[in-house]
């Protein structure tokens, strides 16, 4: 695998692990710790070249669906001073899923492309 993608996989392993750690004070912490931990695990497996493209593809698509479902109709930004706490929280969660989805889909496409070479 190309060095850039190994670095990217390692970077997102670290970032998603940190994302899981900072969820401890979230109202639904357990759910989000699991989501970020799974994203970190997939990133690690991608870095180590130990995963096929199907699982990241499925999880990436589920992340896009989750983003669409959670995205608030009246998005007010990410800062609690910008609006209603519930709307801001939903926006943060939605965009977290979007980041996870885009990264996992990138990994899936890279694995698929690398398998054709």
N, C-alpha and C positions, 0 to 999 in steps of 0.2 A: 504494500500500500504506500502511496506517496507520503512523504514526510509531512507535508502540510496537513493532510487529513489525519494523520496520527496525532499531530499537535492539536488540531481542532477537537478530535475525540477526547484527548486528555484534558484540554481546557474545559470542555463541557462536562466531563466527569467531575471535575473540581467545582465548577459553577453550580451544577445541579445538586451536588452534595451539600454545598453551602446553602442552596435554596431549601433543601430538606431541613437542615439544622435550624434555620431562622423561622421555621413554621411553628415552633414550640408555643408561641403565644397567640396563635391564630384561633378563632372560635371553633373551627373544624380542623384542628391541627393534624390529627391522625391521617385523615384523607390526603391532605397536601404533602405530608411527609412521605407517604407511600408513593404518591404521584411523582414527586421529585426524585425519590430514591430509585424508582424504576427507570426514570430517564437517565439517572447517573449510571445505573447498572448497564443499560443499553449502550451508553456512551463508552463505558469501559470495555465492554465486549467488542464494540466497533474498533476501539483503539488496539485491542489485542488480536483483531482479525478472527474472532471466535463466534460470529453471528452471521446468519444469512439475511437477505433483504426483506423477507416477509414480515417478521415481527416488528422491525422499526417502521415498515410501511403501514401495517395495521394500526399500530399505536399512534403514528403520525396522523393518520386519517381520523382516528378517535379524538385526538387532540384538537383537530380542526372542527370537528362536530361539537366538542366541549366548548371551544371558543365561541362558536356561533350561539350555542345555548346560553352561555353565561354572560355574553356581552350585553351590558345594560342599554336599554333603549334611550336613556338620557345620560350617556357617558359624560362625566364631569371632571375627568382628569384623574391623576394618581395621588395628589396631595390632599390630605384630610381637610385642609383649609379651603379646598376648591369646591366642596359640595357635601352632600349627604354621605355619611360614613358607609352606609350599606351600598350605595351606588359606586363609591370609590373602591370599596372592597371587591365588588363584583368585577369592576374594570381591571383591577390588579390581577385577580384570579384568571380572568379571561385572557389577558395578555401574557400571563405566565404560561398558560396552555398553548397559546399561539407560538411562543418562543420554542417550547418543547416540541410542538408539532413540526415546525419548520426545520429544526435541527434534526429530528428523527427522520423526516422525509429526505433531507439532504443526505444523511447517512445511508438510507435505503437506496437512493438513486446511485450513490457512489459505489456501494457494494454490488449492485446490479451491473453497473458499467464495468467495474473491475473484473467481474466474473466472465464478461464477454471477451476480455483481452487475452 
